[in-house]
């Protein structure tokens, strides 16, 4: 048994420092304010909560064997569970349910790609979309990200 306020028993007490409770206020604010900051973002958020998205995501994970496609292009094998749009929904709404526009991505590649999207496309909060050509090839995106 665990004696409160501890979160782990004596056997697993070495993991105590790794436990970080979620900030419920920040999570609530993110889900209700940031994700719904405008009609476009609100519809994107709602899409991710549909059965269609859940099925697309699972099919993509299975087809790509839970491996980061961005690492794979660079000759690395990295397990991943996130499915990302190659061309962001903000750039082209018509590709949001297109499985060819989806790639499995690990956390570090996802962070790098998000930064790249913000600088290239102008996606994200407080940015303006730029009139640039959409890039739908993972290898090309990796090359551009590495050249920057």
DSSP file (Angstrom, degrees, kcal/mol; ACC not computed):
  #  RESIDUE AA STRUCTURE BP1 BP2  ACC     N-H-->O    O-->H-N    N-H-->O    O-->H-N    TCO  KAPPA ALPHA  PHI   PSI    X-CA   Y-CA   Z-CA
    1    1 A X              0   0    0      0, 0.0     2,-0.5     0, 0.0     9,-0.3   0.000 360.0 360.0 360.0 151.2    0.0    0.0    0.0
    2    2 A X        -     0   0    0      7,-0.1     2,-0.7     5,-0.1     7,-0.1  -0.859 360.0-141.1-102.8 132.0    1.1    3.6   -0.6
    3    3 A X    >   -     0   0    0     -2,-0.5     3,-1.9     5,-0.3     5,-0.1  -0.828  40.9 -92.2 -93.3 118.7    1.0    6.1    2.2
    4    4 A X  T 3  S+     0   0    0     -2,-0.7     3,-0.1     1,-0.3    -1,-0.0  -0.378 107.7  36.9 -62.8 144.3   -0.2    9.5    0.9
    5    5 A X  T 3  S+     0   0    0      1,-0.1    -1,-0.3    -2,-0.0    -3,-0.0  -0.955 105.6  84.3 -91.8   9.3    1.2   11.9   -0.1
    6    6 A X    <   -     0   0    0     -3,-1.9    -1,-0.1     1,-0.1     3,-0.1  -0.330  60.7-156.6 -70.5 158.2    3.6    9.5   -1.8
    7    7 A X  S    S+     0   0    0     -3,-0.1     2,-0.3     6,-0.1    -1,-0.1   0.495  70.4  52.6-111.6  -9.1    2.7    8.1   -5.1
    8    8 A X  S    S-     0   0    0     -5,-0.1    -5,-0.3     5,-0.1     5,-0.1  -0.932  76.9-118.9-131.6 153.0    4.8    4.9   -5.1
    9    9 A X        -     0   0    0     -2,-0.3     3,-0.3    -7,-0.1     4,-0.3  -0.179  44.0 -91.6 -77.3 177.3    5.3    1.9   -2.8
   10   10 A X  S >  S+     0   0    0     -9,-0.3     3,-0.7     1,-0.2     4,-0.2   0.848 125.7  55.5 -60.8 -35.3    8.6    1.1   -1.1
   11   11 A X  T 3  S+     0   0    0      1,-0.2     3,-0.2     2,-0.1    -1,-0.2   0.868 120.2  29.6 -66.3 -36.3    9.6   -1.3   -4.0
   12   12 A X  T >  S+     0   0    0     -3,-0.3     3,-2.1     1,-0.2    -1,-0.2   0.132  81.0 117.0-111.4  19.4    9.1    1.5   -6.6
   13   13 A X  G X   +     0   0    0     -3,-0.7     3,-1.6    -4,-0.3     4,-0.3   0.736  64.8  72.0 -63.1 -21.7   10.0    4.6   -4.6
   14   14 A X  G 3  S+     0   0    0      1,-0.3     3,-0.4    -3,-0.2    -1,-0.3   0.704  93.6  56.8 -66.1 -17.6   13.0    5.3   -6.9
   15   15 A X  G X> S+     0   0    0     -3,-2.1     3,-1.5     1,-0.2     4,-0.6   0.483  78.1  97.5 -88.9  -3.2   10.4    6.3   -9.5
   16   16 A X  G X4 S+     0   0    0     -3,-1.6     3,-1.2     1,-0.3    -1,-0.2   0.862  76.9  56.7 -54.3 -41.4    8.9    8.9   -7.3
   17   17 A X  G 34 S+     0   0    0     -3,-0.4    -1,-0.3    -4,-0.3    -2,-0.1   0.740 100.8  59.2 -66.6 -21.1   10.9   11.8   -8.8
   18   18 A X  G <4 S+     0   0    0     -3,-1.5     2,-0.4    -4,-0.1    -1,-0.3   0.670  81.3 101.7 -80.9 -16.7    9.5   10.9  -12.3
   19   19 A X    <<  +     0   0    0     -3,-1.2     2,-0.4    -4,-0.6   -12,-0.0  -0.546  45.4 174.9 -74.8 125.0    5.9   11.4  -11.3
   20   20 A X        -     0   0    0     -2,-0.4     3,-0.1     3,-0.0    -3,-0.0  -0.925  23.2-140.2-130.8 107.2    4.5   14.8  -12.4
   21   21 A X        -     0   0    0     -2,-0.4     2,-0.2     1,-0.1    -2,-0.0  -0.339  29.5-105.0 -64.9 148.3    0.8   15.4  -11.8
   22   22 A X        -     0   0    0      1,-0.1     2,-1.2     2,-0.0     3,-0.1  -0.463  22.1-122.8 -73.6 143.0   -1.0   17.1  -14.6
   23   23 A X     >  -     0   0    0      1,-0.2     4,-2.4    -2,-0.2     5,-0.2  -0.760  26.6-167.1 -83.8  99.8   -1.9   20.7  -14.2
   24   24 A X  H  > S+     0   0    0     -2,-1.2     4,-2.5     1,-0.2     5,-0.2   0.830  83.0  54.2 -63.1 -33.9   -5.7   20.4  -14.7
   25   25 A X  H  > S+     0   0    0      2,-0.2     4,-2.6     1,-0.2    -1,-0.2   0.931 110.7  45.2 -65.8 -44.8   -6.2   24.1  -15.1
   26   26 A X  H  > S+     0   0    0      2,-0.2     4,-2.6     1,-0.2    -2,-0.2   0.904 114.1  49.4 -66.0 -41.2   -3.6   24.4  -17.9
   27   27 A X  H  X S+     0   0    0     -4,-2.4     4,-2.6     2,-0.2    -2,-0.2   0.925 112.3  47.8 -62.9 -44.8   -5.0   21.3  -19.6
   28   28 A X  H  X S+     0   0    0     -4,-2.5     4,-2.4    -5,-0.2     5,-0.3   0.924 112.5  49.2 -61.9 -45.3   -8.5   22.6  -19.4
   29   29 A X  H  X>S+     0   0    0     -4,-2.6     4,-2.9     2,-0.2     5,-1.2   0.921 111.9  49.0 -60.8 -44.6   -7.4   26.0  -20.7
   30   30 A X  I  <>S+     0   0    0     -4,-2.6     5,-2.4     1,-0.2     6,-0.2   0.938 114.9  44.1 -60.6 -47.3   -5.6   24.4  -23.6
   31   31 A X  I  <5S+     0   0    0     -4,-2.6    -1,-0.2    -5,-0.2    -2,-0.2   0.837 124.4  32.8 -69.2 -33.2   -8.5   22.2  -24.6
   32   32 A X  I  <5S+     0   0    0     -4,-2.4    -2,-0.2    -5,-0.2    -3,-0.2   0.780 132.1  22.9 -96.6 -28.8  -11.2   24.9  -24.3
   33   33 A X  I  <5S+     0   0    0     -4,-2.9     3,-0.2    -5,-0.3    -3,-0.2   0.878 125.1  37.9-103.5 -58.3   -9.4   28.1  -25.3
   34   34 A X  I > <S+     0   0    0     -5,-1.2     3,-1.3     1,-0.2    -3,-0.2   0.928 119.1  46.7 -65.6 -47.1   -6.3   27.3  -27.5
   35   35 A X  T 3 <S+     0   0    0     -5,-2.4    10,-0.4     1,-0.3    -1,-0.2   0.731 120.7  40.2 -69.3 -19.8   -7.8   24.4  -29.5
   36   36 A X  T 3  S+     0   0    0     -6,-0.2    -1,-0.3    -3,-0.2    -2,-0.2  -0.044  74.3 125.4-115.6  30.8  -11.0   26.5  -30.1
   37   37 A X  S <  S+     0   0    0     -3,-1.3     2,-0.3     1,-0.0    -1,-0.1   0.734  83.2   0.1 -67.9 -21.4   -9.4   29.9  -30.7
   38   38 A X  S  > S-     0   0    0     -3,-0.2     4,-2.4    -4,-0.2     5,-0.2  -0.953  83.6 -93.7-154.4 173.1  -11.2   30.2  -34.1
   39   39 A X  H  > S+     0   0    0     -2,-0.3     4,-2.1     1,-0.2     5,-0.2   0.855 120.8  53.2 -60.8 -37.3  -13.6   28.3  -36.3
   40   40 A X  H  > S+     0   0    0      2,-0.2     4,-1.9     1,-0.2    -1,-0.2   0.941 112.2  42.9 -65.0 -48.5  -10.8   26.6  -38.3
   41   41 A X  H  > S+     0   0    0      1,-0.2     4,-2.5     2,-0.2    -2,-0.2   0.869 112.2  55.4 -66.5 -36.1   -9.0   25.3  -35.2
   42   42 A X  H  X S+     0   0    0     -4,-2.4     4,-2.2     1,-0.2    -1,-0.2   0.911 108.1  47.3 -63.2 -42.9  -12.3   24.2  -33.6
   43   43 A X  H  X S+     0   0    0     -4,-2.1     4,-1.9     2,-0.2    -1,-0.2   0.864 111.3  52.1 -68.3 -34.5  -13.2   22.1  -36.6
   44   44 A X  H  X S+     0   0    0     -4,-1.9     4,-1.7     2,-0.2    -2,-0.2   0.938 109.9  48.7 -63.1 -46.1   -9.7   20.5  -36.7
   45   45 A X  H  < S+     0   0    0     -4,-2.5     4,-0.4   -10,-0.4    -2,-0.2   0.902 110.7  50.5 -61.2 -42.5  -10.1   19.6  -33.0
   46   46 A X  H >< S+     0   0    0     -4,-2.2     3,-1.3     1,-0.2    -1,-0.2   0.874 105.4  57.3 -64.5 -36.9  -13.5   18.1  -33.6
   47   47 A X  H >< S+     0   0    0     -4,-1.9     3,-1.8     1,-0.3     6,-0.5   0.900 100.8  56.8 -59.3 -41.3  -12.1   16.0  -36.5
   48   48 A X  T 3< S+     0   0    0     -4,-1.7    -1,-0.3     1,-0.3    -2,-0.2   0.595 103.1  56.4 -68.6  -8.7   -9.5   14.5  -34.2
   49   49 A X  T <  S+     0   0    0     -3,-1.3    -1,-0.3    -4,-0.4    -2,-0.2   0.276  88.7 101.8-103.6   9.2  -12.4   13.3  -32.0
   50   50 A X  S <> S-     0   0    0     -3,-1.8     4,-1.9     1,-0.1     5,-0.1  -0.535  78.6-123.1 -93.4 159.7  -14.2   11.4  -34.7
   51   51 A X  H  > S+     0   0    0      1,-0.2     4,-2.6     2,-0.2     5,-0.2   0.847 112.4  61.7 -64.7 -34.5  -14.3    7.6  -35.4
   52   52 A X  H  > S+     0   0    0      1,-0.2     4,-2.5     2,-0.2    -1,-0.2   0.935 105.8  44.6 -58.6 -47.1  -13.0    8.3  -38.9
   53   53 A X  H  > S+     0   0    0     -6,-0.5     4,-3.2     2,-0.2     5,-0.2   0.918 110.9  53.7 -64.1 -43.4   -9.8    9.9  -37.5
   54   54 A X  H  X S+     0   0    0     -4,-1.9     4,-2.3     1,-0.2    -1,-0.2   0.911 112.0  45.3 -58.5 -42.8   -9.4    7.0  -35.0
   55   55 A X  H  X S+     0   0    0     -4,-2.6     4,-2.5     2,-0.2    -1,-0.2   0.914 113.9  48.5 -67.5 -43.4   -9.6    4.5  -37.8
   56   56 A X  H  X S+     0   0    0     -4,-2.5     4,-2.4    -5,-0.2    -2,-0.2   0.921 112.4  49.4 -60.9 -44.5   -7.3    6.5  -40.1
   57   57 A X  H  X S+     0   0    0     -4,-3.2     4,-2.7     2,-0.2    -2,-0.2   0.936 112.6  46.4 -61.5 -48.4   -4.7    6.9  -37.3
   58   58 A X  H  X S+     0   0    0     -4,-2.3     4,-2.5    -5,-0.2    -1,-0.2   0.903 112.2  50.5 -63.6 -41.5   -4.8    3.2  -36.4
   59   59 A X  H  X S+     0   0    0     -4,-2.5     4,-2.9     2,-0.2    -1,-0.2   0.904 111.7  48.6 -62.6 -40.9   -4.5    2.2  -40.1
   60   60 A X  H  X S+     0   0    0     -4,-2.4     4,-2.4     2,-0.2     6,-0.2   0.928 110.9  49.6 -65.5 -45.7   -1.5    4.5  -40.5
   61   61 A X  H  <>S+     0   0    0     -4,-2.7     5,-2.2     1,-0.2     6,-0.2   0.923 115.2  44.7 -58.7 -44.3    0.2    3.2  -37.4
   62   62 A X  H ><5S+     0   0    0     -4,-2.5     3,-1.2     3,-0.2    -2,-0.2   0.938 114.0  48.0 -66.2 -47.3   -0.3   -0.4  -38.6
   63   63 A X  H 3<5S+     0   0    0     -4,-2.9    -1,-0.2     1,-0.3    -2,-0.2   0.845 117.5  41.7 -63.3 -34.4    0.8    0.3  -42.2
   64   64 A X  T ><5S-     0   0    0     -4,-2.4     3,-1.8    -5,-0.2    -1,-0.3   0.252 109.3-124.1-100.5  12.1    3.9    2.1  -41.0
   65   65 A X  T < 5 -     0   0    0     -3,-1.2    -3,-0.2     1,-0.3    -4,-0.1   0.765  57.7 -71.0  55.6  34.1    4.7   -0.4  -38.3
   66   66 A X  T 3 <S+     0   0    0     -5,-2.2    14,-2.6    -6,-0.2     2,-0.4   0.804  99.6 136.1  56.3  31.4    4.7    2.2  -35.5
   67   67 A X  B <   -A   79   0A   0     -3,-1.8    37,-0.3    12,-0.2     2,-0.3  -0.924  63.6-110.2-114.4 135.6    8.0    3.5  -36.9
   68   68 A X     >  -     0   0    0     10,-3.0     4,-2.0    -2,-0.4    10,-0.3  -0.448  22.3-157.1 -63.0 122.1    8.9    7.2  -37.3
   69   69 A X  H  > S+     0   0    0     35,-2.7     4,-1.5    -2,-0.3    -1,-0.2   0.772  91.1  55.6 -74.0 -26.7    9.0    7.9  -41.0
   70   70 A X  H  > S+     0   0    0     34,-0.5     4,-0.7     2,-0.2    -1,-0.2   0.881 111.3  43.4 -74.3 -39.2   11.2   11.0  -40.5
   71   71 A X  H >4>S+     0   0    0      2,-0.2     5,-2.6     1,-0.2     3,-0.8   0.895 109.3  58.8 -68.0 -40.5   13.9    8.9  -38.7
   72   72 A X  H ><5S+     0   0    0     -4,-2.0     3,-1.7     1,-0.3    -2,-0.2   0.889 101.2  54.3 -56.8 -42.4   13.5    6.1  -41.2
   73   73 A X  H 3<5S+     0   0    0     -4,-1.5    -1,-0.3     1,-0.3    -2,-0.2   0.809 108.6  50.6 -60.8 -30.0   14.5    8.5  -44.1
   74   74 A X  T <<5S-     0   0    0     -3,-0.8    -1,-0.3    -4,-0.7    -2,-0.2   0.314 124.6-103.1 -93.4   8.6   17.6    9.2  -42.1
   75   75 A X  T < 5S+     0   0    0     -3,-1.7     2,-0.3     1,-0.3    -3,-0.2   0.655  82.8 122.1  82.7  15.9   18.5    5.6  -41.6
   76   76 A X      < -     0   0    0     -5,-2.6     2,-0.6    -6,-0.1    -1,-0.3  -0.816  55.2-140.8-109.8 152.4   17.3    5.3  -38.0
   77   77 A X        +     0   0    0     -2,-0.3     2,-0.4    -3,-0.1    -8,-0.1  -0.955  30.7 166.4-112.8 114.6   14.7    3.0  -36.5
   78   78 A X        -     0   0    0     -2,-0.6   -10,-3.0   -10,-0.3    -6,-0.1  -0.990  31.9-130.9-133.6 125.5   12.6    4.8  -33.9
   79   79 A X  B     +A   67   0A   0     -2,-0.4     2,-0.3   -12,-0.2   -12,-0.2  -0.465  35.5 172.9 -70.5 144.6    9.3    3.5  -32.4
   80   80 A X        -     0   0    0    -14,-2.6    26,-0.2    -2,-0.1    24,-0.0  -0.988  33.2-169.2-153.0 157.4    6.5    6.1  -32.4
   81   81 A X        +     0   0    0     24,-0.4     2,-0.4    -2,-0.3    25,-0.1   0.388  59.8  98.6-127.8  -1.9    2.8    6.5  -31.7
   82   82 A X  E     -B  105   0B   0     23,-0.9    23,-2.7   -16,-0.1     2,-0.5  -0.738  55.1-154.6 -94.0 137.4    1.9    9.9  -33.0
   83   83 A X  E     -B  104   0B   0     -2,-0.4     2,-0.3    21,-0.2    21,-0.2  -0.955  18.9-174.1-110.9 126.4    0.3   10.3  -36.5
   84   84 A X  E     -B  103   0B   0     19,-3.0    19,-2.4    -2,-0.5     2,-0.5  -0.863  28.8-113.3-122.4 150.2    1.0   13.6  -38.1
   85   85 A X  E     -B  102   0B   0     -2,-0.3    17,-0.2    17,-0.2     3,-0.1  -0.715  18.1-151.4 -80.0 127.7   -0.3   15.3  -41.3
   86   86 A X  S    S+     0   0    0     15,-3.2     2,-0.6    -2,-0.5    -1,-0.2   0.968  95.9  35.8 -64.1 -53.1    2.6   15.7  -43.7
   87   87 A X  S    S-     0   0    0     14,-0.3    -1,-0.3    49,-0.1     5,-0.1  -0.921 108.9-115.8 -96.5 118.1    0.9   18.8  -45.2
   88   88 A X    >>  -     0   0    0     -2,-0.6     4,-2.0     1,-0.1     3,-1.0  -0.122  11.8-122.6 -57.4 149.4   -0.7   20.5  -42.2
   89   89 A X  T 34 S+     0   0    0      1,-0.3    -1,-0.1     2,-0.2     7,-0.1   0.860 112.2  62.6 -58.0 -36.8   -4.5   20.8  -42.1
   90   90 A X  T 34 S+     0   0    0      1,-0.2    -1,-0.3     2,-0.1     3,-0.2   0.824 107.6  43.6 -59.0 -30.6   -4.2   24.6  -41.9
   91   91 A X  T <4 S+     0   0    0     -3,-1.0     2,-0.3     1,-0.3    -2,-0.2   0.887 133.0  10.7 -83.1 -42.5   -2.5   24.6  -45.3
   92   92 A X    ><  -     0   0    0     -4,-2.0     3,-1.5    -5,-0.1    -1,-0.3  -0.799  56.8-174.6-144.8  98.1   -4.8   22.2  -47.1
   93   93 A X  G >  S+     0   0    0     -2,-0.3     3,-1.5     1,-0.3     4,-0.2   0.779  82.9  68.8 -59.6 -29.4   -8.1   21.2  -45.5
   94   94 A X  G 3  S+     0   0    0      1,-0.3     3,-0.3     2,-0.1    -1,-0.3   0.694  96.3  54.2 -68.6 -17.0   -8.8   18.7  -48.3
   95   95 A X  G X  S+     0   0    0     -3,-1.5     3,-1.5     1,-0.2    -1,-0.3   0.399  76.2  99.5 -95.5   2.7   -5.9   16.5  -47.2
   96   96 A X  T <  S+     0   0    0     -3,-1.5    -1,-0.2     1,-0.3    -2,-0.1   0.812  93.2  32.8 -64.4 -29.2   -7.0   16.0  -43.6
   97   97 A X  T 3  S+     0   0    0     -3,-0.3     2,-0.7    -4,-0.2    -1,-0.3   0.166  91.3 112.7-110.3  17.4   -8.6   12.6  -44.1
   98   98 A X    X   -     0   0    0     -3,-1.5     3,-2.0     1,-0.1    -3,-0.0  -0.816  55.5-155.4 -93.6 115.1   -6.2   11.5  -46.8
   99   99 A X  G >  S+     0   0    0     -2,-0.7     3,-1.6     1,-0.3    -1,-0.1   0.782  92.1  64.6 -63.5 -26.6   -4.1    8.6  -45.5
  100  100 A X  G 3  S+     0   0    0      1,-0.3    -1,-0.3    -3,-0.1    -5,-0.0   0.661  98.3  57.4 -69.1 -13.5   -1.3    9.4  -48.0
  101  101 A X  G <  S+     0   0    0     -3,-2.0   -15,-3.2    -6,-0.2     2,-0.4   0.219  93.2  90.1 -98.4  13.7   -0.9   12.7  -46.1
  102  102 A X  E <   +B   85   0B   0     -3,-1.6     2,-0.3   -17,-0.2   -17,-0.2  -0.886  49.2 176.8-115.2 142.5   -0.3   10.9  -42.8
  103  103 A X  E     -B   84   0B   0    -19,-2.4   -19,-3.0    -2,-0.4     2,-0.3  -0.999  31.8-119.5-142.5 141.7    3.0    9.8  -41.3
  104  104 A X  E     -B   83   0B   0     -2,-0.3   -35,-2.7   -37,-0.3   -34,-0.5  -0.626  40.0-174.7 -75.5 137.2    4.0    8.2  -38.0
  105  105 A X  E     -B   82   0B   0    -23,-2.7   -23,-0.9    -2,-0.3   -24,-0.4  -0.999  21.9-131.0-142.4 139.1    6.4   10.5  -36.2
  106  106 A X     >  -     0   0    0     -2,-0.4     4,-2.6   -26,-0.2     5,-0.2  -0.390  38.4-101.5 -80.6 164.6    8.4   10.3  -32.9
  107  107 A X  H  > S+     0   0    0      1,-0.2     4,-2.2     2,-0.2     5,-0.2   0.883 119.7  48.2 -57.5 -41.8    8.3   13.2  -30.4
  108  108 A X  H  > S+     0   0    0      1,-0.2     4,-2.1     2,-0.2    -1,-0.2   0.913 115.0  44.4 -69.6 -40.0   11.7   14.7  -31.4
  109  109 A X  H  > S+     0   0    0      2,-0.2     4,-2.9     1,-0.2     5,-0.2   0.870 111.7  54.6 -68.8 -35.5   10.9   14.7  -35.1
  110  110 A X  H  X S+     0   0    0     -4,-2.6     4,-2.4     2,-0.2    -2,-0.2   0.915 109.3  47.2 -64.1 -42.1    7.4   16.0  -34.4
  111  111 A X  H  X S+     0   0    0     -4,-2.2     4,-2.1    -5,-0.2    -2,-0.2   0.929 114.3  46.9 -63.1 -45.6    8.8   18.9  -32.5
  112  112 A X  H  X S+     0   0    0     -4,-2.1     4,-2.3     1,-0.2    -2,-0.2   0.907 113.5  48.4 -63.4 -41.8   11.3   19.7  -35.3
  113  113 A X  H  X S+     0   0    0     -4,-2.9     4,-3.0     2,-0.2    -1,-0.2   0.889 108.7  53.4 -67.7 -38.6    8.7   19.4  -38.0
  114  114 A X  H  X S+     0   0    0     -4,-2.4     4,-2.1     2,-0.2    -1,-0.2   0.922 110.3  47.5 -61.6 -44.0    6.3   21.7  -36.1
  115  115 A X  H  X S+     0   0    0     -4,-2.1     4,-1.9     2,-0.2    -2,-0.2   0.918 112.8  49.3 -61.6 -43.1    9.0   24.3  -35.8
  116  116 A X  H  X S+     0   0    0     -4,-2.3     4,-3.2     1,-0.2     5,-0.3   0.926 109.5  51.5 -62.6 -44.7    9.8   23.9  -39.5
  117  117 A X  H  X>S+     0   0    0     -4,-3.0     4,-1.9     1,-0.2     5,-1.4   0.888 108.2  52.7 -59.0 -40.0    6.1   24.2  -40.4
  118  118 A X  H  <5S+     0   0    0     -4,-2.1    -1,-0.2     4,-0.2    -2,-0.2   0.887 116.1  38.5 -65.1 -38.1    5.8   27.4  -38.4
  119  119 A X  H  <5S+     0   0    0     -4,-1.9    -2,-0.2    -5,-0.1    -1,-0.2   0.874 125.8  35.9 -80.6 -36.4    8.7   28.9  -40.3
  120  120 A X  H  <5S+     0   0    0     -4,-3.2    -3,-0.2    -5,-0.2    -2,-0.2   0.956 133.8  20.2 -81.5 -54.3    7.9   27.6  -43.8
  121  121 A X  T  <5S-     0   0    0     -4,-1.9     9,-3.2    -5,-0.3    -3,-0.2   0.751  96.6-123.2 -88.3 -25.9    4.1   27.6  -43.9
  122  122 A X      < +     0   0    0     -5,-1.4    -4,-0.2     7,-0.3    -3,-0.1   0.780  55.2 157.5  83.5  28.9    3.4   30.2  -41.1
  123  123 A X        +     0   0    0     -6,-1.1    -1,-0.2    -9,-0.1     5,-0.1  -0.308  25.8  54.5 -80.3 169.2    1.3   27.7  -39.2
  124  124 A X  S >  S-     0   0    0      3,-0.1     3,-1.6    -2,-0.1     5,-0.0  -0.141  94.1 -30.6  97.2 168.9    0.5   28.0  -35.5
  125  125 A X  T 3  S+     0   0    0      1,-0.3     3,-0.1    -2,-0.1   -91,-0.0  -0.296 125.7   7.2 -62.3 138.1   -0.8   30.6  -33.1
  126  126 A X  T 3  S+     0   0    0      1,-0.2     2,-0.3    -2,-0.0    -1,-0.3   0.592 104.5 114.1  66.1  14.2   -0.1   34.2  -34.0
  127  127 A X    <   -     0   0    0     -3,-1.6     2,-0.4    -5,-0.1    -1,-0.2  -0.733  60.4-133.5-107.6 162.5    1.4   33.3  -37.4
  128  128 A X        -     0   0    0     -2,-0.3     2,-0.1    -5,-0.1    -5,-0.0  -0.959  28.3-110.7-115.4 133.2    0.1   34.1  -40.8
  129  129 A X        -     0   0    0     -2,-0.4     2,-0.3     1,-0.1    -7,-0.3  -0.383  32.6-139.7 -62.9 135.2   -0.1   31.5  -43.5
  130  130 A X        -     0   0    0     -9,-3.2     2,-2.0    -2,-0.1    -1,-0.1  -0.705  17.6-116.1 -95.9 147.9    2.5   32.1  -46.3
  131  131 A X        +     0   0    0     -2,-0.3     2,-0.3     2,-0.0   -10,-0.1  -0.529  66.2 138.0 -82.2  75.7    1.7   31.5  -50.0
  132  132 A X        -     0   0    0     -2,-2.0     2,-0.3   -11,-0.1   -12,-0.0  -0.781  61.2 -90.0-118.4 163.1    4.2   28.7  -50.5
  133  133 A X        -     0   0    0     -2,-0.3     2,-0.2     1,-0.1    -1,-0.0  -0.528  44.3-117.6 -72.1 132.7    4.1   25.4  -52.3
  134  134 A X        -     0   0    0     -2,-0.3     2,-0.6   -43,-0.1   -47,-0.1  -0.522  22.2-148.1 -71.4 135.9    2.9   22.5  -50.1
  135  135 A X        +     0   0    0     -2,-0.2    -1,-0.0   -49,-0.1     6,-0.0  -0.934  20.9 173.7-109.2 119.3    5.6   19.8  -49.7
  136  136 A X        +     0   0    0     -2,-0.6     2,-0.5   -49,-0.1   -49,-0.1   0.125  48.5  94.3-113.8  20.8    4.0   16.3  -49.3
  137  137 A X     >  -     0   0    0      1,-0.1     4,-2.2   -51,-0.1     5,-0.2  -0.960  59.4-153.1-118.9 121.3    7.2   14.2  -49.3
  138  138 A X  H  > S+     0   0    0     -2,-0.5     4,-2.6     1,-0.2     5,-0.2   0.891  96.6  53.3 -58.4 -43.3    8.7   13.1  -46.0
  139  139 A X  H  > S+     0   0    0      1,-0.2     4,-2.3     2,-0.2    -1,-0.2   0.899 109.7  48.2 -61.6 -41.2   12.2   12.8  -47.5
  140  140 A X  H  > S+     0   0    0      2,-0.2     4,-2.5     1,-0.2    -1,-0.2   0.913 111.5  50.0 -65.3 -42.5   12.1   16.3  -48.9
  141  141 A X  H  X S+     0   0    0     -4,-2.2     4,-2.9     2,-0.2    -2,-0.2   0.921 110.7  49.4 -62.3 -44.1   10.9   17.7  -45.6
  142  142 A X  H  X S+     0   0    0     -4,-2.6     4,-2.4     2,-0.2    -1,-0.2   0.920 110.9  50.4 -60.9 -44.4   13.7   16.0  -43.7
  143  143 A X  H  X S+     0   0    0     -4,-2.3     4,-1.6     2,-0.2    -2,-0.2   0.929 113.4  44.9 -60.1 -46.1   16.3   17.3  -46.2
  144  144 A X  H  X S+     0   0    0     -4,-2.5     4,-1.3     1,-0.2    -2,-0.2   0.918 112.8  50.9 -65.3 -43.3   15.0   20.9  -45.9
  145  145 A X  H  < S+     0   0    0     -4,-2.9    -1,-0.2     1,-0.2    -2,-0.2   0.888 112.5  46.7 -61.8 -38.5   14.8   20.6  -42.1
  146  146 A X  H  < S+     0   0    0     -4,-2.4    -1,-0.2     1,-0.2    -2,-0.2   0.775 109.1  54.7 -75.5 -26.0   18.4   19.4  -41.9
  147  147 A X  H  <        0   0    0     -4,-1.6    -1,-0.2     1,-0.2    -2,-0.2   0.737 360.0 360.0 -77.6 -21.9   19.7   22.0  -44.3
  148  148 A X     <        0   0    0     -4,-1.3    -1,-0.2    -3,-0.2    -2,-0.2   0.483 360.0 360.0 -77.5 360.0   18.3   24.8  -42.2
